């Protein structure tokens, strides 16, 4: 994902889905230790619901 797109993605998580900055930071730190898609890490750690995960992947398809 391009840096500009990644910034837009983070903005989407915070503004549209109301995911806290702390939750995103937790997922990003975990991703450094065990690389994987950020949306799945958010879900695996219970930081987003299954419905929010669907919304994330819908958003990613439009980018």
N, CA, C and O atoms as a DFTB+ gen file, in Angstrom:
252 C
 N C O
     1  1       0.847      -1.161       0.000
     2  2       0.000       0.000       0.000
     3  2       0.897       1.230       0.000
     4  3       1.832       1.318       0.796
     5  1       0.622       2.165      -0.875
     6  2       1.407       3.392      -0.972
     7  2       1.258       4.214       0.308
     8  3       0.225       4.139       0.973
     9  1       2.282       4.999       0.659
    10  2       2.216       5.782       1.899
    11  2       0.979       6.681       1.998
    12  3       0.364       6.772       3.060
    13  1       0.617       7.343       0.900
    14  2      -0.565       8.209       0.930
    15  2      -1.820       7.381       1.181
    16  3      -2.699       7.791       1.939
    17  1      -1.901       6.223       0.546
    18  2      -3.053       5.347       0.728
    19  2      -3.089       4.820       2.159
    20  3      -4.164       4.702       2.748
    21  1      -1.935       4.505       2.720
    22  2      -1.874       4.010       4.096
    23  2      -2.373       5.083       5.061
    24  3      -3.079       4.774       6.021
    25  1      -2.016       6.324       4.817
    26  2      -2.495       7.432       5.650
    27  2      -4.006       7.553       5.558
    28  3      -4.681       7.764       6.565
    29  1      -4.538       7.420       4.348
    30  2      -5.986       7.466       4.160
    31  2      -6.648       6.294       4.887
    32  3      -7.715       6.450       5.480
    33  1      -6.019       5.135       4.840
    34  2      -6.536       3.953       5.514
    35  2      -6.613       4.180       7.022
    36  3      -7.622       3.867       7.654
    37  1      -5.536       4.728       7.591
    38  2      -5.535       5.012       9.023
    39  2      -6.605       6.035       9.378
    40  3      -7.261       5.917      10.413
    41  1      -6.782       7.028       8.533
    42  2      -7.826       8.036       8.757
    43  2      -9.200       7.378       8.719
    44  3     -10.063       7.695       9.538
    45  1      -9.410       6.459       7.771
    46  2     -10.675       5.731       7.672
    47  2     -10.939       4.949       8.962
    48  3     -12.049       4.981       9.495
    49  1      -9.931       4.256       9.454
    50  2     -10.094       3.481      10.681
    51  2     -10.503       4.375      11.851
    52  3     -11.385       4.023      12.634
    53  1      -9.856       5.530      11.959
    54  2     -10.115       6.415      13.079
    55  2     -11.431       7.184      12.932
    56  3     -12.202       7.285      13.887
    57  1     -11.683       7.717      11.753
    58  2     -12.843       8.593      11.582
    59  2     -14.131       7.839      11.275
    60  3     -15.183       8.165      11.823
    61  1     -14.060       6.852      10.418
    62  2     -15.276       6.144      10.009
    63  2     -15.642       5.002      10.950
    64  3     -16.821       4.748      11.193
    65  1     -14.630       4.314      11.478
    66  2     -14.899       3.161      12.323
    67  2     -14.650       3.433      13.808
    68  3     -14.906       2.576      14.654
    69  1     -14.149       4.629      14.118
    70  2     -13.888       5.043      15.496
    71  2     -12.933       4.089      16.228
    72  3     -13.111       3.797      17.410
    73  1     -11.919       3.613      15.500
    74  2     -10.884       2.777      16.102
    75  2      -9.881       3.737      16.753
    76  3      -9.413       4.680      16.116
    77  1      -9.564       3.492      18.001
    78  2      -8.680       4.409      18.724
    79  2      -7.248       4.343      18.191
    80  3      -6.813       3.340      17.625
    81  1      -6.547       5.433      18.392
    82  2      -5.138       5.498      18.014
    83  2      -4.345       4.428      18.751
    84  3      -3.435       3.820      18.188
    85  1      -4.696       4.202      20.012
    86  2      -4.005       3.182      20.802
    87  2      -4.213       1.786      20.214
    88  3      -3.272       0.995      20.148
    89  1      -5.427       1.484      19.791
    90  2      -5.711       0.174      19.200
    91  2      -4.918      -0.026      17.919
    92  3      -4.384      -1.108      17.675
    93  1      -4.842       1.010      17.109
    94  2      -4.072       0.929      15.866
    95  2      -2.593       0.739      16.183
    96  3      -1.910      -0.037      15.514
    97  1      -2.098       1.435      17.191
    98  2      -0.692       1.315      17.577
    99  2      -0.375      -0.101      18.068
   100  3       0.686      -0.643      17.758
   101  1      -1.279      -0.687      18.821
   102  2      -1.093      -2.069      19.283
   103  2      -0.961      -3.007      18.090
   104  3      -0.061      -3.846      18.040
   105  1      -1.870      -2.852      17.132
   106  2      -1.853      -3.721      15.955
   107  2      -0.584      -3.510      15.132
   108  3      -0.020      -4.470      14.605
   109  1      -0.135      -2.268      15.020
   110  2       1.081      -1.991      14.256
   111  2       2.310      -2.599      14.934
   112  3       3.195      -3.129      14.262
   113  1       2.361      -2.523      16.254
   114  2       3.493      -3.144      16.972
   115  2       3.468      -4.661      16.793
   116  3       4.512      -5.280      16.586
   117  1       2.305      -5.248      16.872
   118  2       2.169      -6.697      16.690
   119  2       2.572      -7.097      15.271
   120  3       3.177      -8.147      15.055
   121  1       2.231      -6.251      14.323
   122  2       2.551      -6.526      12.918
   123  2       4.061      -6.558      12.691
   124  3       4.545      -7.302      11.838
   125  1       4.804      -5.755      13.449
   126  2       6.267      -5.753      13.332
   127  2       6.845      -7.089      13.777
   128  3       7.830      -7.561      13.209
   129  1       6.238      -7.702      14.792
   130  2       6.715      -8.971      15.322
   131  2       6.264     -10.149      14.469
   132  3       7.001     -11.121      14.302
   133  1       5.069     -10.060      13.938
   134  2       4.472     -11.153      13.167
   135  2       3.748     -10.555      11.961
   136  3       2.543     -10.310      12.016
   137  1       4.488     -10.319      10.865
   138  2       3.893      -9.639       9.707
   139  2       2.609     -10.305       9.236
   140  3       2.496     -11.529       9.171
   141  1       1.667      -9.467       8.917
   142  2       0.386      -9.913       8.407
   143  2      -0.462      -8.704       8.074
   144  3      -0.076      -7.570       8.362
   145  1      -1.607      -8.937       7.473
   146  2      -2.476      -7.810       7.116
   147  2      -2.996      -7.111       8.381
   148  3      -3.501      -7.760       9.297
   149  1      -2.868      -5.804       8.416
   150  2      -3.300      -5.026       9.571
   151  2      -4.772      -5.268       9.921
   152  3      -5.091      -5.397      11.103
   153  1      -5.678      -5.333       8.942
   154  2      -7.074      -5.600       9.302
   155  2      -7.256      -6.910      10.068
   156  3      -8.035      -6.972      11.019
   157  1      -6.545      -7.948       9.657
   158  2      -6.675      -9.234      10.343
   159  2      -6.096      -9.176      11.761
   160  3      -6.633      -9.793      12.682
   161  1      -5.013      -8.441      11.928
   162  2      -4.427      -8.298      13.259
   163  2      -5.398      -7.548      14.174
   164  3      -5.587      -7.926      15.330
   165  1      -6.008      -6.494      13.652
   166  2      -7.008      -5.763      14.436
   167  2      -8.125      -6.697      14.879
   168  3      -8.571      -6.635      16.025
   169  1      -8.571      -7.548      13.991
   170  2      -9.666      -8.466      14.306
   171  2      -9.223      -9.556      15.286
   172  3      -9.933      -9.863      16.244
   173  1      -8.050     -10.134      15.042
   174  2      -7.553     -11.205      15.900
   175  2      -7.398     -10.757      17.349
   176  3      -7.586     -11.551      18.271
   177  1      -7.059      -9.502      17.549
   178  2      -6.883      -8.982      18.898
   179  2      -8.164      -8.364      19.460
   180  3      -8.147      -7.752      20.528
   181  1      -9.253      -8.524      18.750
   182  2     -10.532      -8.028      19.239
   183  2     -10.659      -6.519      19.203
   184  3     -11.459      -5.939      19.937
   185  1      -9.865      -5.877      18.341
   186  2      -9.883      -4.424      18.258
   187  2     -10.922      -3.918      17.262
   188  3     -11.277      -2.739      17.275
   189  1     -11.409      -4.806      16.401
   190  2     -12.525      -4.500      15.506
   191  2     -13.473      -5.696      15.503
   192  3     -13.072      -6.828      15.773
   193  1     -14.725      -5.424      15.196
   194  2     -15.717      -6.494      15.096
   195  2     -15.655      -7.109      13.709
   196  3     -14.987      -6.590      12.815
   197  1     -16.349      -8.202      13.543
   198  2     -16.410      -8.836      12.225
   199  2     -17.077      -7.903      11.215
   200  3     -16.676      -7.853      10.052
   201  1     -18.081      -7.176      11.656
   202  2     -18.751      -6.209      10.769
   203  2     -17.778      -5.101      10.350
   204  3     -17.747      -4.705       9.185
   205  1     -16.994      -4.611      11.296
   206  2     -16.005      -3.588      10.964
   207  2     -14.945      -4.147      10.028
   208  3     -14.474      -3.442       9.136
   209  1     -14.566      -5.403      10.220
   210  2     -13.598      -6.041       9.331
   211  2     -14.142      -6.076       7.904
   212  3     -13.407      -5.809       6.953
   213  1     -15.409      -6.399       7.752
   214  2     -16.040      -6.374       6.430
   215  2     -15.985      -4.974       5.828
   216  3     -15.700      -4.811       4.641
   217  1     -16.260      -3.967       6.651
   218  2     -16.217      -2.584       6.174
   219  2     -14.808      -2.204       5.736
   220  3     -14.626      -1.502       4.742
   221  1     -13.823      -2.669       6.477
   222  2     -12.427      -2.377       6.126
   223  2     -12.087      -2.972       4.757
   224  3     -11.515      -2.295       3.902
   225  1     -12.441      -4.233       4.560
   226  2     -12.124      -4.868       3.276
   227  2     -12.932      -4.266       2.132
   228  3     -12.447      -4.202       1.003
   229  1     -14.152      -3.827       2.407
   230  2     -14.930      -3.115       1.385
   231  2     -14.227      -1.824       1.002
   232  3     -14.134      -1.487      -0.178
   233  1     -13.731      -1.101       2.002
   234  2     -13.018       0.150       1.737
   235  2     -11.745      -0.124       0.928
   236  3     -11.452       0.588      -0.033
   237  1     -11.003      -1.142       1.316
   238  2      -9.764      -1.470       0.616
   239  2     -10.007      -1.842      -0.847
   240  3      -9.154      -1.591      -1.698
   241  1     -11.143      -2.426      -1.139
   242  2     -11.458      -2.778      -2.526
   243  2     -11.683      -1.556      -3.392
   244  3     -11.507      -1.616      -4.609
   245  1     -12.074      -0.434      -2.771
   246  2     -12.367       0.779      -3.542
   247  2     -11.133       1.633      -3.790
   248  3     -11.175       2.574      -4.583
   249  1     -10.036       1.310      -3.115
   250  2      -8.817       2.121      -3.239
   251  2      -8.046       1.725      -4.471
   252  3      -6.990       2.294      -4.748
